Amino acid sequence: MSSHHFVKEQQEPAVLILDADQIRFEQLSPLLEWVPTVLVSEYALDRVLSWGIKIDVILASVSFQATNQQLLEEQYPVKFIAAEGELYLEAGLEFLLATDHKAAHLIGISHISAFDLGTKLDLITITLLDGNWKYYPVKSGEFKKWFPDSTIHIHGKEGMPLQVQNDNGELILPITYATMLEVPEGITSIKAPGIFWIGEQVYS
């Protein structure tokens, strides 16, 4: 194994796949480069297995586990984590926190559910992949980044005021359900009095 591919345990962001219907393998592939911990819900399992990805944890109901014991051998070493009532996200995040992971990519969760993550955001760094868009939280209320000429999505509490500054000037606007913002090439800074999420289109 070449030394530059050596990764300290749990250093890489884990990959938690709740639903694989809206994603292509090419979108996932860059996230797997450094062999992260991969968690998959029973719902997404068939599609993920068809990609030949090595899975570490299957989040599944007790009944699914009982009828799919062969997966423990086929995917060895894999473990089942019980997730009743389709609480795959909660079970997955609890496992990652218990195993000292610092970051995770969540796949197959709508950005609309971002606010359900609540206090978990204080404990683990989360990025959401929702279709062709990547979302990440701005917990400090202040954000600055270089963007190409593009459209970004800002997701936050309805009505929360945003202060946006870039080469187009300064803009103050309230967040609405889907605040799409055209940004010029260059640095854009955004301030808000609370947490908000930035969405960038990463695949077309």
Protein Blocks (a to p, Z undefined) as FASTA:
>chain_A
ZZklpccehkaccdddfbfklpcfklmmmmmmnopaddddfklmmmmmmnopacfbdcdd
fklmmmmmmmmmmmoccdddddehhimmmmmmmmmmmnopabdcdehiafklmmmnmmmm
mmoccdddehjbccdddfkopacdddddddddddddehiacddddfkbccdddddfblcd
dddedddddddfbdcdddddfbZZ
